[in-house]
Amino acid sequence: MPEAQSSRQDPRRRKKKQPVRRTVSQICPPPRRPLTVADIRPGMENERLGVVRDSMFQNPLIVKAELGKPRERSYTLPGIDFNYGLYVRGLDGGVPEALGHWNVFRQQPTCPHELTRNYIAMNRGAVKAGLVTAQENFLYRQLNDIRISDQDDRHVKKEMPSLPPNMTFGVVARPSTPFFDLLQHRCQQLWAQEQKATQKASKLEKKHKVVLGKLYETRSSQLRKYKPPVKLDALWHMPQFQKVPPHLDTFFTEADRQRAIKAHQEEHAVRQGTLRMGNYTHP
């Protein structure tokens, strides 16, 4: 008994279920037909009381969706023998028909296109004939209608330039990044050299610059430079602030004043004599 229970519980010993094979009718079901009175069974959603007609089940506004079934659209479909798609009418005999009757596409004849007018030649001829106005040029083009020939490809095609045999077409690869120059500050050195060369060239240019001759003064240049003198009037001062000699007298008597002036003169004379003897010029 325990062995039988273990065999029932072991899922490995269960037999695998065979896959359910669907029939052709299930894979490709027949086209759905509109409901009719004969298809209605008791308990269906579209069951009606009273007079029932087939036209009632062809109106999508009246027909109700059945439980577990897609909604009916009440469209009348053609029969089973109807082929959907485009039917190609023609000979269809398979490989023998294709080998025996090979349908070759024949090129349709192209209509001759109008040649382009050669306005350069017509304008040249009009100028040689002495025609200038627009009306004269219009009449000349009507009488002398020159067209560009299809055989002449010089106006359309250009000769290809001669290329070397080992020429490579495409985009040139970008040069590698100069890491050593960046590490050595080579860009800074080159910039400094360029600045020195520019300054040297500018100095040489100034040195070799042609010096103009002496410019002579003319009456016009002198009058242009001349500035007429402007006489400045004396500023006006109030009478009470005008410069007047001092009236302060610090000597008690006139004799004391004369004695002080005489002593000052003697001292000044002695000082002047001493300076002359020492060869010193007073500023």
Contacts in CASP RR format, 6 or more apart in sequence:
PFRMAT RR
TARGET T0000
AUTHOR 0000-0000-0000
METHOD contacts of the structure
MODEL  1
MPEAQSSRQDPRRRKKKQPVRRTVSQICPPPRRPLTVADIRPGMENERLG
VVRDSMFQNPLIVKAELGKPRERSYTLPGIDFNYGLYVRGLDGGVPEALG
HWNVFRQQPTCPHELTRNYIAMNRGAVKAGLVTAQENFLYRQLNDIRISD
QDDRHVKKEMPSLPPNMTFGVVARPSTPFFDLLQHRCQQLWAQEQKATQK
ASKLEKKHKVVLGKLYETRSSQLRKYKPPVKLDALWHMPQFQKVPPHLDT
FFTEADRQRAIKAHQEEHAVRQGTLRMGNYTHP
7 13 0 8 1.000
30 80 0 8 1.000
31 77 0 8 1.000
31 79 0 8 1.000
31 80 0 8 1.000
32 70 0 8 1.000
32 72 0 8 1.000
32 77 0 8 1.000
33 76 0 8 1.000
33 77 0 8 1.000
34 54 0 8 1.000
34 57 0 8 1.000
34 58 0 8 1.000
34 72 0 8 1.000
34 74 0 8 1.000
34 75 0 8 1.000
34 76 0 8 1.000
35 46 0 8 1.000
35 57 0 8 1.000
35 63 0 8 1.000
35 72 0 8 1.000
35 74 0 8 1.000
36 54 0 8 1.000
36 57 0 8 1.000
37 52 0 8 1.000
37 53 0 8 1.000
37 54 0 8 1.000
37 57 0 8 1.000
40 46 0 8 1.000
40 47 0 8 1.000
40 48 0 8 1.000
40 52 0 8 1.000
40 57 0 8 1.000
41 47 0 8 1.000
44 66 0 8 1.000
45 64 0 8 1.000
45 65 0 8 1.000
45 66 0 8 1.000
45 67 0 8 1.000
46 57 0 8 1.000
46 63 0 8 1.000
46 64 0 8 1.000
46 66 0 8 1.000
48 56 0 8 1.000
56 62 0 8 1.000
56 63 0 8 1.000
57 63 0 8 1.000
57 72 0 8 1.000
57 74 0 8 1.000
58 74 0 8 1.000
58 76 0 8 1.000
59 74 0 8 1.000
60 72 0 8 1.000
60 73 0 8 1.000
60 74 0 8 1.000
63 71 0 8 1.000
63 72 0 8 1.000
63 74 0 8 1.000
65 71 0 8 1.000
65 72 0 8 1.000
66 72 0 8 1.000
91 97 0 8 1.000
91 101 0 8 1.000
115 147 0 8 1.000
115 148 0 8 1.000
115 149 0 8 1.000
115 150 0 8 1.000
116 147 0 8 1.000
116 148 0 8 1.000
117 141 0 8 1.000
117 145 0 8 1.000
117 146 0 8 1.000
117 147 0 8 1.000
117 148 0 8 1.000
118 146 0 8 1.000
118 147 0 8 1.000
118 148 0 8 1.000
121 146 0 8 1.000
122 137 0 8 1.000
122 140 0 8 1.000
122 141 0 8 1.000
122 144 0 8 1.000
122 145 0 8 1.000
122 146 0 8 1.000
123 137 0 8 1.000
125 140 0 8 1.000
125 144 0 8 1.000
126 136 0 8 1.000
126 137 0 8 1.000
126 140 0 8 1.000
126 141 0 8 1.000
129 140 0 8 1.000
131 137 0 8 1.000
131 140 0 8 1.000
148 155 0 8 1.000
178 186 0 8 1.000
180 186 0 8 1.000
181 187 0 8 1.000
249 257 0 8 1.000
251 257 0 8 1.000
251 260 0 8 1.000
275 281 0 8 1.000
275 282 0 8 1.000
END
